[in-house]
Amino acid sequence: MPTSVAVLGSTGSIGIQTADVVRAEGDVYRISVLGAGSSIDVLADQAMEFRPDVVALADASKATELAKRLPAGTELVAGPSALADVAPEADVVVNGVVGFAGLGVTLATLASGRRLALANKESLIAAGPVVQPLRSTPGAELIPVDSEHCAIHQCLRSALGEPDGSTIGVNRVVLTASGGPFRGRTTDSLRSVTVDDALAHPTWSMGPKITIDSSTLMNKGLEVIEAHELFGIDYEHIEVVVHPQSIIHSMVEFTDGATIAQLSLPDMRLPIGYALAYPHRISTSFGSIDWSELGRLDFEAPDIDTFSCLRLAFEAGRMGGTAPAWLNAANEVVVDAFLHGAIAWTGISETLETILELHDGTPADSVGAVMDVDKRARAIAAELLDNLG
């Protein structure tokens, strides 16, 4: 009997690569649920190929058009909560929804006692204190799909046997960063870079929002917060190192000085497959290294003056409460403004620094509190951007 998989955010980069893994593994997995926000052309094609039991669409205004293009026997669920509503209908849920919108999927999956293959870092970053209790739901598992956190999961599993258990013996976790397309550049040289420049990532193929976050190092900063939430590691024991080849995906150093690292060529299908098969491994090789061709591995400290978003994320994480949610929400608004040409690339970090200073210390004691903070941060970000315009 194949493992049933729900791919939510199926039309994005993670969703499309999940489909690649399922195809490669033959009859081991079956995509029983597909879900997307509004991209009905890709979603309809995926539904015709995989013949899922259910398709979910967040944009209800396009439901009628999509319904005409679905295979017979496939149910359509539409509306703002559709993706979260269908999450419990599969053995494994891949949350590839972009941004804070993925929170509902994360909560619904864990609450139903399913395995969550989490690629949506924002839901854990913004609502970590709310998500944490649900991880103890019987049957619930959270396996990270981010390459860095998947690497840490594998390193802890290798050394301690329990990646979600005690981290006694761990000295520090080291997250690697490619450095993005602007590694080595000065602030002055970055004032006139274009959207196309920022989207030209040197090693990874990702969606536009995550790619811009990589260029500012905000993506790495959010991953620092995510590592803290996933593994219970204090911020004082989390470091970031720039590794432009993106071969080492992260490392764990232990108290005796030993370091364990996970290495592979940059290919998101490897961590996706790891999350689908855990505690086993898929049979298809993604990211295998030809050691005779691998010339060098370089490392350098991140430039947190030029790429101050990394510093801001550390600050928000240490502030705790809803500060990460506040920063994450504002970042989504500001990055969108850059993508639409409303601000300069350097304006991203400058605007976010101002917004983080306005955080009021609201505790993250409920989903409602997190959602309220998310809403307020977006409004403040939009107002600041309007004033800049």
C-alpha positions as CSV (number, residue, x, y, z in Angstrom):
1,M,0.0,0.0,0.0
2,P,1.7,3.3,-1.1
3,T,2.1,6.1,1.4
4,S,-0.4,8.8,0.7
5,V,1.0,12.3,0.4
6,A,-0.6,15.7,0.5
7,V,1.3,18.3,-1.4
8,L,0.1,21.8,-0.3
9,G,1.7,24.6,-2.3
10,S,1.9,22.1,-5.1
11,T,2.4,24.6,-7.9
12,G,5.5,26.2,-6.3
13,S,9.1,25.1,-6.3
14,I,8.8,22.7,-3.4
15,G,5.6,21.2,-4.7
16,I,7.0,20.6,-8.2
17,Q,10.1,19.0,-6.8
18,T,8.0,16.8,-4.5
19,A,6.2,15.5,-7.6
20,D,9.6,14.7,-9.0
21,V,10.5,12.6,-6.0
22,V,7.1,10.7,-6.1
23,R,7.6,10.0,-9.8
24,A,11.1,8.7,-9.2
25,E,10.0,6.4,-6.4
26,G,7.4,4.6,-8.5
27,D,4.6,3.1,-6.5
28,V,6.1,3.8,-3.1
29,Y,4.1,7.1,-2.7
30,R,0.7,8.3,-4.0
31,I,-0.2,12.0,-4.1
32,S,-3.7,11.8,-2.7
33,V,-4.1,15.6,-2.1
34,L,-3.0,18.6,-4.1
35,G,-3.4,22.2,-3.0
36,A,-2.5,25.7,-4.2
37,G,-3.3,29.3,-3.7
38,S,-4.5,30.4,-7.2
39,S,-2.3,28.9,-9.9
40,I,-5.1,26.8,-11.5
41,D,-3.3,26.0,-14.8
42,V,-0.4,24.1,-13.1
43,L,-2.8,22.7,-10.5
44,A,-5.1,21.3,-13.1
45,D,-2.2,19.6,-15.0
46,Q,-0.9,18.1,-11.8
47,A,-4.4,16.8,-10.9
48,M,-4.7,15.1,-14.4
49,E,-1.4,13.4,-13.9
50,F,-1.7,12.2,-10.3
51,R,-5.5,11.8,-10.0
52,P,-5.7,12.8,-6.4
53,D,-8.8,12.2,-4.2
54,V,-8.9,15.9,-3.3
55,V,-7.7,19.2,-4.7
56,A,-7.8,22.3,-2.5
57,L,-7.8,25.9,-3.8
58,A,-7.4,28.9,-1.6
59,D,-8.8,31.4,-4.2
60,A,-12.5,30.5,-4.3
61,S,-13.1,32.9,-7.2
62,K,-11.3,30.4,-9.5
63,A,-13.0,27.3,-8.2
64,T,-15.6,27.1,-11.0
65,E,-13.0,27.3,-13.7
66,L,-10.8,24.7,-12.0
67,A,-13.6,22.3,-11.4
68,K,-14.1,21.9,-15.2
69,R,-10.5,20.8,-15.6
70,L,-10.3,18.2,-12.8
71,P,-10.4,14.4,-13.5
72,A,-13.6,12.5,-12.7
73,G,-13.8,11.5,-9.1
74,T,-11.5,14.2,-7.7
75,E,-13.2,16.4,-5.1
76,L,-12.6,20.2,-5.1
77,V,-12.4,22.1,-1.8
78,A,-12.1,25.9,-2.1
79,G,-11.8,28.9,0.2
80,P,-9.2,30.5,2.5
81,S,-9.0,27.6,4.9
82,A,-9.1,24.9,2.1
83,L,-5.5,23.9,2.3
84,A,-5.6,23.4,6.1
85,D,-8.9,21.6,5.9
86,V,-7.6,18.9,3.6
87,A,-4.2,18.4,5.4
88,P,-5.4,15.6,7.6
89,E,-6.4,13.5,4.6
90,A,-2.9,12.0,3.9
91,D,-0.2,10.1,5.8
92,V,2.4,12.8,5.1
93,V,1.8,16.4,4.4
94,V,4.3,18.5,2.5
95,N,3.8,22.1,3.5
96,G,5.3,24.1,0.6
97,V,2.9,27.1,1.0
98,V,4.9,30.3,0.8
99,G,4.8,32.7,3.8
100,F,2.6,33.1,6.9
101,A,-0.3,31.6,4.9
102,G,1.2,28.2,5.6
103,L,0.5,28.4,9.4
104,G,-2.9,26.8,9.1
105,V,-1.5,23.8,7.3
106,T,1.2,23.3,10.0
107,L,-1.3,23.5,12.8
108,A,-3.9,21.2,11.2
109,T,-1.3,18.6,10.2
110,L,0.2,18.3,13.7
111,A,-3.1,18.4,15.5
112,S,-4.3,15.5,13.4
113,G,-1.3,13.4,14.3
114,R,0.3,13.3,10.9
115,R,3.8,13.7,9.6
116,L,4.6,17.2,8.6
117,A,7.3,17.7,6.0
118,L,7.9,21.3,6.7
119,A,9.2,23.6,3.9
120,N,7.2,26.6,5.2
121,K,9.6,28.0,7.7
122,E,7.5,31.1,8.3
123,S,4.7,29.3,10.2
124,L,7.2,27.9,12.7
125,I,9.1,31.1,13.0
126,A,6.1,33.3,13.5
127,A,4.1,30.9,15.7
128,G,6.7,28.6,17.3
129,P,5.3,28.9,20.8
130,V,1.9,27.9,19.5
131,V,3.1,25.1,17.3
132,Q,5.4,23.5,19.9
133,P,2.6,21.9,22.0
134,L,1.1,20.3,18.9
135,R,4.3,18.4,18.3
136,S,3.4,16.1,21.2
137,T,0.1,15.0,19.6
138,P,0.2,11.2,19.3
139,G,1.4,10.3,15.8
140,A,2.6,13.8,15.0
141,E,6.1,14.2,13.5
142,L,7.8,17.3,12.2
143,I,10.6,16.6,9.7
144,P,12.2,19.8,8.3
145,V,12.6,20.1,4.5
146,D,14.8,23.2,4.5
147,S,18.2,21.8,3.4
148,E,19.9,23.3,6.4
149,H,17.5,21.9,9.0
150,C,17.3,18.6,7.3
151,A,21.1,18.5,7.5
152,I,21.0,19.2,11.3
153,H,18.3,16.6,11.7
154,Q,20.5,14.0,10.0
155,C,23.6,15.1,12.0
156,L,21.8,14.8,15.4
157,R,20.2,11.6,14.4
158,S,23.6,10.1,13.4
159,A,25.3,11.2,16.6
160,L,22.5,11.0,19.2
161,G,19.9,8.8,17.6
162,E,17.1,11.3,18.6
163,P,17.0,14.5,16.5
164,D,13.9,15.7,18.3
165,G,15.1,14.7,21.8
166,S,17.9,15.7,24.1
167,T,20.7,17.8,22.7
168,I,23.1,17.1,25.6
169,G,26.6,17.0,24.2
170,V,25.9,19.6,21.4
171,N,28.2,22.6,21.6
172,R,26.9,24.5,18.6
173,V,24.9,24.3,15.4
174,V,26.4,25.9,12.3
175,L,24.1,26.9,9.5
176,T,25.7,27.3,6.2
177,A,24.7,30.1,3.8
178,S,25.7,30.4,0.1
179,G,26.0,34.2,0.5
180,G,23.5,34.8,-2.3
181,P,24.2,36.7,-5.5
182,F,25.8,39.7,-3.7
183,R,28.4,38.0,-1.6
184,G,31.4,40.2,-1.1
185,R,29.6,43.4,-2.3
186,T,29.6,46.6,-0.2
187,T,26.4,48.5,0.7
188,D,27.2,51.4,-1.6
189,S,27.6,49.0,-4.6
190,L,24.2,47.5,-3.8
191,R,22.1,50.6,-3.9
192,S,21.3,50.3,-7.6
193,V,20.9,46.5,-8.0
194,T,17.8,45.4,-9.8
195,V,15.2,42.8,-9.0
196,D,16.7,40.5,-11.7
197,D,20.1,40.9,-10.1
198,A,18.7,39.8,-6.7
199,L,16.8,36.9,-8.3
200,A,20.0,35.4,-9.9
201,H,20.9,33.0,-7.1
202,P,24.2,31.2,-7.7
203,T,23.3,27.7,-6.5
204,W,19.6,27.2,-5.7
205,S,16.4,27.4,-7.7
206,M,13.7,28.8,-5.5
207,G,10.6,31.0,-5.6
208,P,11.1,34.8,-5.9
209,K,10.3,35.7,-2.2
210,I,12.8,33.1,-0.8
211,T,15.4,34.1,-3.4
212,I,15.2,37.8,-2.4
213,D,15.5,36.7,1.3
214,S,18.6,34.8,0.3
215,S,20.1,37.9,-1.2
216,T,19.6,39.9,2.0
217,L,20.5,36.9,4.3
218,M,17.1,37.3,5.9
219,N,16.4,33.7,4.7
220,K,19.4,32.6,6.8
221,G,18.2,34.7,9.7
222,L,14.8,33.1,9.7
223,E,16.5,29.7,9.5
224,V,18.3,30.6,12.7
225,I,15.0,31.2,14.5
226,E,13.6,28.0,12.9
227,A,16.6,26.0,14.2
228,H,16.0,27.3,17.7
229,E,12.4,26.3,17.5
230,L,13.0,22.9,15.9
231,F,15.9,21.7,18.0
232,G,15.7,23.7,21.2
233,I,19.2,25.2,20.7
234,D,19.9,28.5,22.4
235,Y,20.8,31.4,20.1
236,E,24.2,31.6,21.7
237,H,24.9,28.1,20.3
238,I,23.7,28.8,16.7
239,E,26.1,30.3,14.2
240,V,26.1,31.1,10.5
241,V,29.0,30.6,8.1
242,V,29.1,31.5,4.4
243,H,29.9,28.5,2.3
244,P,29.5,29.5,-1.4
245,Q,29.6,26.0,-2.9
246,S,26.5,24.9,-0.9
247,I,27.9,21.4,-0.5
248,I,27.9,21.3,3.3
249,H,24.3,22.0,4.2
250,S,24.9,22.5,8.0
251,M,27.1,21.1,10.8
252,V,26.8,20.1,14.4
253,E,29.8,20.5,16.7
254,F,29.8,18.5,19.9
255,T,31.4,19.2,23.3
256,D,34.4,17.0,22.6
257,G,35.3,19.0,19.5
258,A,33.9,16.6,16.9
259,T,31.9,18.0,14.1
260,I,29.4,16.1,11.9
261,A,28.3,17.6,8.6
262,Q,25.9,16.6,5.9
263,L,27.2,17.0,2.3
264,S,25.5,16.7,-1.0
265,L,25.1,18.7,-4.2
266,P,22.4,21.4,-3.8
267,D,19.1,19.6,-4.7
268,M,16.0,20.1,-2.7
269,R,14.7,16.7,-3.7
270,L,17.1,15.1,-1.3
271,P,15.5,16.7,1.9
272,I,12.0,16.3,0.4
273,G,12.7,12.5,0.0
274,Y,14.2,12.3,3.5
275,A,11.1,13.8,5.0
276,L,8.8,11.5,3.0
277,A,10.7,8.3,3.8
278,Y,11.9,9.0,7.4
279,P,13.1,7.0,9.3
280,H,14.1,5.2,6.1
281,R,15.6,6.7,2.9
282,I,14.4,6.8,-0.6
283,S,16.1,4.7,-3.2
284,T,16.6,7.5,-5.7
285,S,19.9,9.4,-5.5
286,F,19.6,13.2,-5.5
287,G,22.6,15.4,-4.9
288,S,25.3,12.6,-5.2
289,I,28.8,14.1,-5.2
290,D,31.5,13.2,-7.7
291,W,34.5,13.6,-5.3
292,S,37.0,13.6,-8.1
293,E,35.3,16.8,-9.5
294,L,34.8,18.6,-6.2
295,G,37.8,21.0,-6.1
296,R,37.3,23.0,-2.9
297,L,35.1,24.0,0.0
298,D,35.3,27.6,1.2
299,F,34.0,29.3,4.3
300,E,33.9,32.9,5.6
301,A,32.1,34.9,8.2
302,P,28.9,36.7,7.1
303,D,29.1,40.4,6.6
304,I,26.3,41.5,9.0
305,D,26.9,45.2,8.3
306,T,26.1,45.0,4.6
307,F,23.6,42.1,5.2
308,S,22.0,43.4,8.4
309,C,18.8,41.4,8.0
310,L,20.8,38.5,9.5
311,R,21.5,40.6,12.6
312,L,17.8,41.7,12.8
313,A,16.6,38.1,12.8
314,F,19.0,37.2,15.6
315,E,17.7,40.2,17.5
316,A,14.0,39.2,17.0
317,G,14.8,35.6,18.0
318,R,16.4,36.7,21.3
319,M,13.5,39.1,21.9
320,G,11.2,36.1,21.7
321,G,7.4,36.3,22.0
322,T,5.8,37.6,18.8
323,A,9.0,39.5,17.7
324,P,9.8,36.8,15.1
325,A,6.2,37.0,13.8
326,W,6.5,40.8,13.7
327,L,9.7,40.7,11.7
328,N,8.5,37.9,9.4
329,A,5.3,39.7,8.5
330,A,7.0,43.0,7.8
331,N,9.6,41.3,5.7
332,E,7.0,39.7,3.5
333,V,5.5,43.2,2.8
334,V,8.9,44.8,2.3
335,V,10.2,42.1,0.0
336,D,7.0,42.3,-2.1
337,A,7.5,46.1,-2.4
338,F,11.1,45.5,-3.7
339,L,9.8,42.9,-6.2
340,H,7.4,45.5,-7.5
341,G,10.0,48.2,-7.8
342,A,8.7,50.3,-4.9
343,I,11.9,50.4,-2.9
344,A,15.6,49.8,-3.4
345,W,17.3,46.5,-2.3
346,T,19.1,48.4,0.4
347,G,15.7,49.7,1.6
348,I,14.7,46.3,2.7
349,S,16.9,46.1,5.7
350,E,16.6,49.8,6.5
351,T,12.8,49.6,6.6
352,L,12.8,46.4,8.6
353,E,15.2,47.9,11.2
354,T,12.7,50.7,11.8
355,I,9.8,48.3,12.1
356,L,11.5,45.9,14.5
357,E,12.1,48.9,16.9
358,L,8.3,49.4,17.0
359,H,7.5,45.9,18.3
360,D,5.6,46.2,21.5
361,G,6.5,42.9,23.3
362,T,3.2,41.1,22.8
363,P,3.5,37.5,24.0
364,A,2.9,34.6,21.6
365,D,0.3,32.9,23.8
366,S,-2.3,32.1,21.2
367,V,-2.9,31.8,17.5
368,G,-5.1,34.9,17.7
369,A,-2.2,36.9,19.2
370,V,0.2,35.8,16.5
371,M,-2.3,36.6,13.8
372,D,-3.0,40.0,15.3
373,V,0.7,40.8,15.4
374,D,1.1,39.6,11.9
375,K,-1.7,42.0,10.8
376,R,-0.4,45.0,12.6
377,A,3.2,44.5,11.4
378,R,1.9,44.3,7.8
379,A,-0.1,47.5,8.3
380,I,2.9,49.4,9.8
381,A,5.2,48.2,7.0
382,A,2.7,49.3,4.4
383,E,2.4,52.7,6.0
384,L,6.1,53.2,6.2
385,L,6.5,52.2,2.5
386,D,3.7,54.6,1.5
387,N,5.5,57.4,3.3
388,L,8.8,56.5,1.5
389,G,7.0,56.7,-1.8
